[in-house]
Amino acid sequence: MNKGVITITDAEFETEVLQAEQPVLLYFWASWCGPCQLMSPAINSAAATYSDRLKIVKIEVDPNPKAVKQYQVEGVPALRLIQGDKLLTSVEGVIGKEKLFQILDEKLASC
């Protein structure tokens, strides 16, 4: 199992996200986004901690408008936890590692 964050594009979205066998945490980011840089260590930590039950993908907002529109991303960083085509939770803005893990623990317990 991949223990890292997988970078995808709109072209890979259906295969990597919608057809995934486990829940997927979408991390929407931008290279020009300072808060995204603050969020990256928490995302990487989550990828290592939850790799057995969660797939984490990052998708850059500017070159991937289809996914941004589909998940109504209005600002970055943004997180969407989905399973299949069902949205489990949505977060906009920077959150700390502890808050991220709390959200994941709560939502993954019901999957």
A tleap script that builds the chain and sets N, CA, C and O, in Angstrom:
source leaprc.protein.ff14SB
mol = sequence {
  NMET ASN LYS GLY VAL ILE THR ILE THR ASP
  ALA GLU PHE GLU THR GLU VAL LEU GLN ALA
  GLU GLN PRO VAL LEU LEU TYR PHE TRP ALA
  SER TRP CYS GLY PRO CYS GLN LEU MET SER
  PRO ALA ILE ASN SER ALA ALA ALA THR TYR
  SER ASP ARG LEU LYS ILE VAL LYS ILE GLU
  VAL ASP PRO ASN PRO LYS ALA VAL LYS GLN
  TYR GLN VAL GLU GLY VAL PRO ALA LEU ARG
  LEU ILE GLN GLY ASP LYS LEU LEU THR SER
  VAL GLU GLY VAL ILE GLY LYS GLU LYS LEU
  PHE GLN ILE LEU ASP GLU LYS LEU ALA SER
  CCYS
}
set mol.1.N position { 0.847 -1.193 0.000 }
set mol.1.CA position { 0.000 0.000 0.000 }
set mol.1.C position { 0.883 1.244 0.000 }
set mol.1.O position { 1.871 1.314 0.731 }
set mol.2.N position { 0.532 2.187 -0.795 }
set mol.2.CA position { 1.268 3.445 -0.862 }
set mol.2.C position { 1.109 4.210 0.445 }
set mol.2.O position { -0.012 4.447 0.894 }
set mol.3.N position { 2.216 4.594 1.053 }
set mol.3.CA position { 2.161 5.308 2.323 }
set mol.3.C position { 2.302 6.814 2.156 }
set mol.3.O position { 2.384 7.548 3.140 }
set mol.4.N position { 2.329 7.272 0.911 }
set mol.4.CA position { 2.503 8.698 0.668 }
set mol.4.C position { 1.265 9.339 0.080 }
set mol.4.O position { 0.239 8.696 -0.146 }
set mol.5.N position { 1.400 10.618 -0.157 }
set mol.5.CA position { 0.340 11.379 -0.796 }
set mol.5.C position { 0.510 11.234 -2.304 }
set mol.5.O position { 1.615 11.401 -2.821 }
set mol.6.N position { -0.561 10.930 -3.005 }
set mol.6.CA position { -0.527 10.737 -4.446 }
set mol.6.C position { -0.994 12.030 -5.119 }
set mol.6.O position { -2.066 12.545 -4.802 }
set mol.7.N position { -0.201 12.544 -6.033 }
set mol.7.CA position { -0.577 13.738 -6.780 }
set mol.7.C position { -1.325 13.316 -8.036 }
set mol.7.O position { -0.842 12.486 -8.806 }
set mol.8.N position { -2.514 13.897 -8.237 }
set mol.8.CA position { -3.330 13.531 -9.400 }
set mol.8.C position { -3.779 14.782 -10.156 }
set mol.8.O position { -3.598 15.913 -9.705 }
set mol.9.N position { -4.372 14.529 -11.327 }
set mol.9.CA position { -4.962 15.584 -12.152 }
set mol.9.C position { -6.416 15.214 -12.431 }
set mol.9.O position { -6.872 14.132 -12.060 }
set mol.10.N position { -7.137 16.115 -13.085 }
set mol.10.CA position { -8.512 15.813 -13.475 }
set mol.10.C position { -8.596 14.513 -14.283 }
set mol.10.O position { -9.543 13.743 -14.125 }
set mol.11.N position { -7.614 14.274 -15.140 }
set mol.11.CA position { -7.612 13.094 -16.004 }
set mol.11.C position { -7.564 11.794 -15.210 }
set mol.11.O position { -8.097 10.777 -15.654 }
set mol.12.N position { -6.937 11.818 -14.052 }
set mol.12.CA position { -6.802 10.604 -13.227 }
set mol.12.C position { -7.864 10.508 -12.138 }
set mol.12.O position { -7.915 9.523 -11.400 }
set mol.13.N position { -8.709 11.526 -12.037 }
set mol.13.CA position { -9.631 11.646 -10.917 }
set mol.13.C position { -10.566 10.444 -10.766 }
set mol.13.O position { -10.704 9.896 -9.673 }
set mol.14.N position { -11.199 10.043 -11.847 }
set mol.14.CA position { -12.152 8.940 -11.749 }
set mol.14.C position { -11.476 7.649 -11.285 }
set mol.14.O position { -11.980 6.963 -10.395 }
set mol.15.N position { -10.343 7.327 -11.887 }
set mol.15.CA position { -9.635 6.101 -11.532 }
set mol.15.C position { -9.093 6.141 -10.111 }
set mol.15.O position { -9.292 5.198 -9.346 }
set mol.16.N position { -8.417 7.212 -9.753 }
set mol.16.CA position { -7.744 7.295 -8.453 }
set mol.16.C position { -8.682 7.592 -7.281 }
set mol.16.O position { -8.412 7.185 -6.151 }
set mol.17.N position { -9.775 8.296 -7.547 }
set mol.17.CA position { -10.654 8.731 -6.459 }
set mol.17.C position { -11.996 8.002 -6.482 }
set mol.17.O position { -12.335 7.301 -5.530 }
set mol.18.N position { -12.745 8.160 -7.543 }
set mol.18.CA position { -14.102 7.619 -7.574 }
set mol.18.C position { -14.133 6.097 -7.588 }
set mol.18.O position { -15.093 5.496 -7.106 }
set mol.19.N position { -13.103 5.469 -8.131 }
set mol.19.CA position { -13.054 4.005 -8.176 }
set mol.19.C position { -12.200 3.398 -7.065 }
set mol.19.O position { -11.957 2.191 -7.061 }
set mol.20.N position { -11.748 4.218 -6.130 }
set mol.20.CA position { -10.915 3.715 -5.029 }
set mol.20.C position { -11.737 2.796 -4.135 }
set mol.20.O position { -12.936 3.000 -3.943 }
set mol.21.N position { -11.077 1.789 -3.599 }
set mol.21.CA position { -11.763 0.827 -2.744 }
set mol.21.C position { -11.900 1.310 -1.304 }
set mol.21.O position { -12.697 0.765 -0.541 }
set mol.22.N position { -11.142 2.313 -0.934 }
set mol.22.CA position { -11.203 2.843 0.420 }
set mol.22.C position { -11.554 4.328 0.362 }
set mol.22.O position { -11.502 4.927 -0.712 }
set mol.23.N position { -11.907 4.928 1.488 }
set mol.23.CA position { -12.180 6.365 1.484 }
set mol.23.C position { -10.968 7.144 0.980 }
set mol.23.O position { -9.828 6.696 1.108 }
set mol.24.N position { -11.233 8.316 0.404 }
set mol.24.CA position { -10.183 9.152 -0.158 }
set mol.24.C position { -10.271 10.543 0.453 }
set mol.24.O position { -11.340 11.151 0.502 }
set mol.25.N position { -9.122 11.037 0.918 }
set mol.25.CA position { -9.024 12.416 1.365 }
set mol.25.C position { -8.426 13.219 0.220 }
set mol.25.O position { -7.275 13.015 -0.167 }
set mol.26.N position { -9.232 14.142 -0.321 }
set mol.26.CA position { -8.764 15.027 -1.382 }
set mol.26.C position { -8.181 16.271 -0.742 }
set mol.26.O position { -8.834 16.923 0.073 }
set mol.27.N position { -6.975 16.593 -1.103 }
set mol.27.CA position { -6.304 17.790 -0.605 }
set mol.27.C position { -6.125 18.736 -1.781 }
set mol.27.O position { -5.256 18.526 -2.627 }
set mol.28.N position { -6.947 19.775 -1.833 }
set mol.28.CA position { -6.859 20.782 -2.881 }
set mol.28.C position { -5.876 21.850 -2.441 }
set mol.28.O position { -5.977 22.362 -1.327 }
set mol.29.N position { -4.925 22.194 -3.302 }
set mol.29.CA position { -3.865 23.126 -2.944 }
set mol.29.C position { -3.461 23.950 -4.163 }
set mol.29.O position { -3.926 23.709 -5.277 }
set mol.30.N position { -2.590 24.924 -3.928 }
set mol.30.CA position { -2.020 25.733 -5.010 }
set mol.30.C position { -0.576 26.064 -4.652 }
set mol.30.O position { -0.241 26.234 -3.480 }
set mol.31.N position { 0.272 26.155 -5.667 }
set mol.31.CA position { 1.691 26.438 -5.436 }
set mol.31.C position { 1.910 27.827 -4.847 }
set mol.31.O position { 2.893 28.046 -4.140 }
set mol.32.N position { 1.018 28.761 -5.125 }
set mol.32.CA position { 1.137 30.137 -4.647 }
set mol.32.C position { 0.507 30.336 -3.262 }
set mol.32.O position { 0.516 31.447 -2.732 }
set mol.33.N position { -0.031 29.276 -2.683 }
set mol.33.CA position { -0.808 29.345 -1.435 }
set mol.33.C position { 0.083 29.111 -0.208 }
set mol.33.O position { 0.511 27.985 0.048 }
set mol.34.N position { 0.359 30.180 0.545 }
set mol.34.CA position { 1.146 30.055 1.766 }
set mol.34.C position { 0.519 29.135 2.793 }
set mol.34.O position { 1.218 28.289 3.350 }
set mol.35.N position { -0.785 29.266 3.070 }
set mol.35.CA position { -1.428 28.356 4.028 }
set mol.35.C position { -1.338 26.880 3.620 }
set mol.35.O position { -1.313 25.996 4.477 }
set mol.36.N position { -1.290 26.621 2.313 }
set mol.36.CA position { -1.149 25.234 1.853 }
set mol.36.C position { 0.187 24.641 2.310 }
set mol.36.O position { 0.277 23.461 2.646 }
set mol.37.N position { 1.221 25.486 2.315 }
set mol.37.CA position { 2.532 25.022 2.770 }
set mol.37.C position { 2.488 24.675 4.257 }
set mol.37.O position { 3.177 23.756 4.699 }
set mol.38.N position { 1.687 25.401 5.024 }
set mol.38.CA position { 1.523 25.091 6.443 }
set mol.38.C position { 0.775 23.779 6.646 }
set mol.38.O position { 1.008 23.067 7.622 }
set mol.39.N position { -0.106 23.472 5.735 }
set mol.39.CA position { -0.964 22.284 5.848 }
set mol.39.C position { -0.266 21.004 5.398 }
set mol.39.O position { -0.615 19.915 5.854 }
set mol.40.N position { 0.710 21.124 4.513 }
set mol.40.CA position { 1.348 19.937 3.922 }
set mol.40.C position { 1.925 18.945 4.930 }
set mol.40.O position { 1.739 17.743 4.743 }
set mol.41.N position { 2.622 19.382 5.998 }
set mol.41.CA position { 3.137 18.392 6.952 }
set mol.41.C position { 2.032 17.560 7.613 }
set mol.41.O position { 2.221 16.367 7.853 }
set mol.42.N position { 0.895 18.169 7.907 }
set mol.42.CA position { -0.224 17.419 8.506 }
set mol.42.C position { -0.779 16.399 7.513 }
set mol.42.O position { -1.134 15.283 7.893 }
set mol.43.N position { -0.851 16.789 6.242 }
set mol.43.CA position { -1.335 15.871 5.202 }
set mol.43.C position { -0.378 14.690 5.059 }
set mol.43.O position { -0.817 13.543 4.968 }
set mol.44.N position { 0.923 14.966 5.037 }
set mol.44.CA position { 1.922 13.892 4.925 }
set mol.44.C position { 1.875 12.967 6.132 }
set mol.44.O position { 2.011 11.753 5.986 }
set mol.45.N position { 1.686 13.519 7.311 }
set mol.45.CA position { 1.575 12.726 8.526 }
set mol.45.C position { 0.330 11.839 8.488 }
set mol.45.O position { 0.371 10.676 8.889 }
set mol.46.N position { -0.767 12.399 8.004 }
set mol.46.CA position { -1.999 11.613 7.883 }
set mol.46.C position { -1.815 10.468 6.889 }
set mol.46.O position { -2.326 9.368 7.104 }
set mol.47.N position { -1.091 10.725 5.807 }
set mol.47.CA position { -0.847 9.678 4.812 }
set mol.47.C position { -0.090 8.510 5.432 }
set mol.47.O position { -0.391 7.351 5.146 }
set mol.48.N position { 0.889 8.809 6.277 }
set mol.48.CA position { 1.655 7.755 6.935 }
set mol.48.C position { 0.820 7.033 8.000 }
set mol.48.O position { 0.896 5.812 8.133 }
set mol.49.N position { 0.039 7.785 8.742 }
set mol.49.CA position { -0.732 7.214 9.858 }
set mol.49.C position { -1.938 6.407 9.403 }
set mol.49.O position { -2.241 5.368 9.988 }
set mol.50.N position { -2.625 6.868 8.374 }
set mol.50.CA position { -3.888 6.252 7.961 }
set mol.50.C position { -3.788 5.443 6.670 }
set mol.50.O position { -4.818 5.088 6.097 }
set mol.51.N position { -2.592 5.147 6.203 }
set mol.51.CA position { -2.429 4.496 4.901 }
set mol.51.C position { -3.121 3.143 4.797 }
set mol.51.O position { -3.420 2.686 3.694 }
set mol.52.N position { -3.378 2.502 5.922 }
set mol.52.CA position { -4.032 1.193 5.888 }
set mol.52.C position { -5.538 1.288 5.631 }
set mol.52.O position { -6.162 0.294 5.261 }
set mol.53.N position { -6.132 2.480 5.822 }
set mol.53.CA position { -7.583 2.586 5.638 }
set mol.53.C position { -8.031 3.832 4.903 }
set mol.53.O position { -9.227 4.116 4.835 }
set mol.54.N position { -7.083 4.581 4.350 }
set mol.54.CA position { -7.410 5.837 3.694 }
set mol.54.C position { -6.399 6.123 2.587 }
set mol.54.O position { -5.198 5.919 2.760 }
set mol.55.N position { -6.895 6.592 1.463 }
set mol.55.CA position { -6.031 7.022 0.365 }
set mol.55.C position { -6.032 8.552 0.378 }
set mol.55.O position { -7.094 9.168 0.465 }
set mol.56.N position { -4.869 9.157 0.295 }
set mol.56.CA position { -4.775 10.616 0.293 }
set mol.56.C position { -4.205 11.071 -1.039 }
set mol.56.O position { -3.125 10.651 -1.453 }
set mol.57.N position { -4.962 11.944 -1.701 }
set mol.57.CA position { -4.510 12.490 -2.975 }
set mol.57.C position { -4.505 14.008 -2.906 }
set mol.57.O position { -5.352 14.611 -2.248 }
set mol.58.N position { -3.560 14.612 -3.580 }
set mol.58.CA position { -3.526 16.072 -3.672 }
set mol.58.C position { -3.721 16.464 -5.111 }
set mol.58.O position { -3.220 15.823 -6.035 }
set mol.59.N position { -4.464 17.538 -5.274 }
set mol.59.CA position { -4.787 18.003 -6.609 }
set mol.59.C position { -4.645 19.525 -6.629 }
set mol.59.O position { -5.264 20.236 -5.838 }
set mol.60.N position { -3.823 19.996 -7.542 }
set mol.60.CA position { -3.581 21.437 -7.646 }
set mol.60.C position { -4.790 22.094 -8.317 }
set mol.60.O position { -5.260 21.632 -9.357 }
set mol.61.N position { -5.283 23.170 -7.713 }
set mol.61.CA position { -6.541 23.758 -8.170 }
set mol.61.C position { -6.460 24.406 -9.556 }
set mol.61.O position { -7.357 24.204 -10.374 }
set mol.62.N position { -5.432 25.161 -9.831 }
set mol.62.CA position { -5.389 25.935 -11.083 }
set mol.62.C position { -5.450 25.079 -12.355 }
set mol.62.O position { -6.237 25.398 -13.247 }
set mol.63.N position { -4.664 24.017 -12.477 }
set mol.63.CA position { -4.734 23.233 -13.718 }
set mol.63.C position { -5.825 22.150 -13.728 }
set mol.63.O position { -5.930 21.395 -14.694 }
set mol.64.N position { -6.626 22.069 -12.681 }
set mol.64.CA position { -7.627 21.001 -12.578 }
set mol.64.C position { -9.014 21.541 -12.214 }
set mol.64.O position { -9.541 21.227 -11.147 }
set mol.65.N position { -9.601 22.347 -13.093 }
set mol.65.CA position { -10.864 23.005 -12.776 }
set mol.65.C position { -12.056 22.062 -12.626 }
set mol.65.O position { -13.017 22.391 -11.931 }
set mol.66.N position { -12.005 20.907 -13.261 }
set mol.66.CA position { -13.146 19.987 -13.205 }
set mol.66.C position { -13.391 19.492 -11.769 }
set mol.66.O position { -14.518 19.545 -11.278 }
set mol.67.N position { -12.349 19.020 -11.109 }
set mol.67.CA position { -12.487 18.530 -9.729 }
set mol.67.C position { -12.823 19.678 -8.780 }
set mol.67.O position { -13.608 19.511 -7.847 }
set mol.68.N position { -12.222 20.848 -9.025 }
set mol.68.CA position { -12.492 22.024 -8.188 }
set mol.68.C position { -13.975 22.376 -8.247 }
set mol.68.O position { -14.599 22.650 -7.222 }
set mol.69.N position { -14.527 22.367 -9.448 }
set mol.69.CA position { -15.950 22.681 -9.614 }
set mol.69.C position { -16.823 21.588 -9.006 }
set mol.69.O position { -17.800 21.883 -8.317 }
set mol.70.N position { -16.475 20.337 -9.256 }
set mol.70.CA position { -17.276 19.211 -8.777 }
set mol.70.C position { -17.397 19.221 -7.253 }
set mol.70.O position { -18.452 18.887 -6.714 }
set mol.71.N position { -16.317 19.604 -6.552 }
set mol.71.CA position { -16.325 19.589 -5.093 }
set mol.71.C position { -16.434 20.982 -4.483 }
set mol.71.O position { -16.154 21.181 -3.301 }
set mol.72.N position { -16.846 21.946 -5.314 }
set mol.72.CA position { -17.163 23.303 -4.878 }
set mol.72.C position { -16.082 23.909 -3.976 }
set mol.72.O position { -16.362 24.432 -2.898 }
set mol.73.N position { -14.847 23.818 -4.456 }
set mol.73.CA position { -13.719 24.384 -3.723 }
set mol.73.C position { -13.714 25.893 -3.937 }
set mol.73.O position { -13.597 26.367 -5.067 }
set mol.74.N position { -13.842 26.639 -2.853 }
set mol.74.CA position { -13.887 28.093 -2.945 }
set mol.74.C position { -12.600 28.753 -2.464 }
set mol.74.O position { -12.361 29.925 -2.757 }
set mol.75.N position { -11.778 28.026 -1.738 }
set mol.75.CA position { -10.508 28.543 -1.260 }
set mol.75.C position { -9.576 27.395 -0.951 }
set mol.75.O position { -10.022 26.263 -0.765 }
set mol.76.N position { -8.300 27.671 -0.894 }
set mol.76.CA position { -7.318 26.634 -0.584 }
set mol.76.C position { -6.521 27.046 0.651 }
set mol.76.O position { -6.323 28.237 0.893 }
set mol.77.N position { -6.071 26.083 1.421 }
set mol.77.CA position { -6.259 24.650 1.235 }
set mol.77.C position { -7.705 24.230 1.513 }
set mol.77.O position { -8.427 24.862 2.284 }
set mol.78.N position { -8.088 23.155 0.862 }
set mol.78.CA position { -9.420 22.584 1.066 }
set mol.78.C position { -9.302 21.069 1.123 }
set mol.78.O position { -8.510 20.463 0.402 }
set mol.79.N position { -10.100 20.474 1.987 }
set mol.79.CA position { -10.118 19.017 2.138 }
set mol.79.C position { -11.520 18.500 1.877 }
set mol.79.O position { -12.507 19.108 2.291 }
set mol.80.N position { -11.597 17.378 1.191 }
set mol.80.CA position { -12.858 16.683 0.980 }
set mol.80.C position { -12.599 15.214 1.262 }
set mol.80.O position { -11.730 14.606 0.637 }
set mol.81.N position { -13.334 14.647 2.181 }
set mol.81.CA position { -13.238 13.216 2.460 }
set mol.81.C position { -14.421 12.557 1.769 }
set mol.81.O position { -15.577 12.860 2.066 }
set mol.82.N position { -14.123 11.657 0.848 }
set mol.82.CA position { -15.184 11.011 0.095 }
set mol.82.C position { -14.998 9.502 0.090 }
set mol.82.O position { -13.902 8.979 0.291 }
set mol.83.N position { -16.105 8.832 -0.146 }
set mol.83.CA position { -16.068 7.390 -0.367 }
set mol.83.C position { -16.981 7.118 -1.542 }
set mol.83.O position { -18.187 7.350 -1.472 }
set mol.84.N position { -16.396 6.621 -2.629 }
set mol.84.CA position { -17.152 6.487 -3.873 }
set mol.84.C position { -17.540 7.874 -4.344 }
set mol.84.O position { -16.678 8.730 -4.541 }
set mol.85.N position { -18.836 8.100 -4.527 }
set mol.85.CA position { -19.289 9.433 -4.919 }
set mol.85.C position { -19.966 10.171 -3.762 }
set mol.85.O position { -20.629 11.187 -3.972 }
set mol.86.N position { -19.798 9.659 -2.546 }
set mol.86.CA position { -20.423 10.258 -1.366 }
set mol.86.C position { -19.435 11.147 -0.605 }
set mol.86.O position { -18.352 10.699 -0.226 }
set mol.87.N position { -19.813 12.399 -0.387 }
set mol.87.CA position { -19.006 13.331 0.391 }
set mol.87.C position { -19.250 13.082 1.876 }
set mol.87.O position { -20.380 13.199 2.352 }
set mol.88.N position { -18.184 12.736 2.611 }
set mol.88.CA position { -18.301 12.459 4.041 }
set mol.88.C position { -18.082 13.697 4.890 }
set mol.88.O position { -18.750 13.886 5.907 }
set mol.89.N position { -17.145 14.541 4.473 }
set mol.89.CA position { -16.907 15.797 5.186 }
set mol.89.C position { -16.126 16.749 4.290 }
set mol.89.O position { -15.478 16.341 3.327 }
set mol.90.N position { -16.208 18.025 4.636 }
set mol.90.CA position { -15.595 19.080 3.857 }
set mol.90.C position { -14.993 20.117 4.800 }
set mol.90.O position { -15.641 20.539 5.758 }
set mol.91.N position { -13.750 20.530 4.529 }
set mol.91.CA position { -13.071 21.536 5.352 }
set mol.91.C position { -12.374 22.514 4.425 }
set mol.91.O position { -11.710 22.106 3.472 }
set mol.92.N position { -12.522 23.806 4.699 }
set mol.92.CA position { -11.793 24.840 3.953 }
set mol.92.C position { -10.877 25.556 4.931 }
set mol.92.O position { -11.263 25.815 6.070 }
set mol.93.N position { -9.676 25.875 4.497 }
set mol.93.CA position { -8.730 26.590 5.336 }
set mol.93.C position { -7.790 25.654 6.077 }
set mol.93.O position { -7.947 24.433 6.048 }
set mol.94.N position { -6.816 26.251 6.738 }
set mol.94.CA position { -5.795 25.485 7.456 }
set mol.94.C position { -6.372 24.923 8.750 }
set mol.94.O position { -7.039 25.624 9.510 }
set mol.95.N position { -6.102 23.651 8.980 }
set mol.95.CA position { -6.391 23.037 10.278 }
set mol.95.C position { -5.123 22.336 10.736 }
set mol.95.O position { -4.298 21.935 9.914 }
set mol.96.N position { -4.968 22.189 12.026 }
set mol.96.CA position { -3.789 21.534 12.571 }
set mol.96.C position { -3.871 20.026 12.450 }
set mol.96.O position { -4.928 19.465 12.162 }
set mol.97.N position { -2.748 19.386 12.672 }
set mol.97.CA position { -2.669 17.926 12.597 }
set mol.97.C position { -3.646 17.265 13.552 }
set mol.97.O position { -4.312 16.297 13.185 }
set mol.98.N position { -3.741 17.781 14.783 }
set mol.98.CA position { -4.637 17.172 15.775 }
set mol.98.C position { -6.090 17.230 15.306 }
set mol.98.O position { -6.820 16.247 15.433 }
set mol.99.N position { -6.512 18.370 14.767 }
set mol.99.CA position { -7.883 18.526 14.273 }
set mol.99.C position { -8.119 17.620 13.072 }
set mol.99.O position { -9.175 16.998 12.959 }
set mol.100.N position { -7.151 17.544 12.185 }
set mol.100.CA position { -7.259 16.667 11.020 }
set mol.100.C position { -7.433 15.223 11.461 }
set mol.100.O position { -8.312 14.524 10.958 }
set mol.101.N position { -6.600 14.765 12.401 }
set mol.101.CA position { -6.694 13.394 12.879 }
set mol.101.C position { -8.025 13.148 13.586 }
set mol.101.O position { -8.601 12.067 13.460 }
set mol.102.N position { -8.513 14.129 14.318 }
set mol.102.CA position { -9.807 14.002 14.997 }
set mol.102.C position { -10.925 13.786 13.967 }
set mol.102.O position { -11.767 12.903 14.131 }
set mol.103.N position { -10.920 14.593 12.918 }
set mol.103.CA position { -11.926 14.465 11.861 }
set mol.103.C position { -11.834 13.096 11.196 }
set mol.103.O position { -12.849 12.428 11.001 }
set mol.104.N position { -10.609 12.676 10.847 }
set mol.104.CA position { -10.430 11.388 10.192 }
set mol.104.C position { -10.858 10.226 11.085 }
set mol.104.O position { -11.523 9.299 10.621 }
set mol.105.N position { -10.480 10.270 12.361 }
set mol.105.CA position { -10.872 9.204 13.286 }
set mol.105.C position { -12.390 9.087 13.365 }
set mol.105.O position { -12.945 7.988 13.326 }
set mol.106.N position { -13.050 10.234 13.477 }
set mol.106.CA position { -14.508 10.250 13.600 }
set mol.106.C position { -15.179 9.727 12.332 }
set mol.106.O position { -16.074 8.884 12.405 }
set mol.107.N position { -14.758 10.215 11.189 }
set mol.107.CA position { -15.400 9.830 9.927 }
set mol.107.C position { -15.042 8.415 9.491 }
set mol.107.O position { -15.892 7.712 8.946 }
set mol.108.N position { -13.814 7.985 9.716 }
set mol.108.CA position { -13.421 6.638 9.311 }
set mol.108.C position { -14.051 5.563 10.188 }
set mol.108.O position { -14.212 4.422 9.753 }
set mol.109.N position { -14.408 5.919 11.416 }
set mol.109.CA position { -15.062 4.960 12.311 }
set mol.109.C position { -16.435 4.556 11.766 }
set mol.109.O position { -16.919 3.460 12.051 }
set mol.110.N position { -17.057 5.432 10.987 }
set mol.110.CA position { -18.381 5.138 10.455 }
set mol.110.C position { -18.354 4.563 9.035 }
set mol.110.O position { -19.404 4.312 8.443 }
set mol.111.N position { -17.158 4.359 8.497 }
set mol.111.CA position { -17.042 3.794 7.138 }
set mol.111.C position { -17.057 2.279 7.151 }
set mol.111.O position { -16.969 1.652 6.095 }
savepdb mol mol.pdb
quit
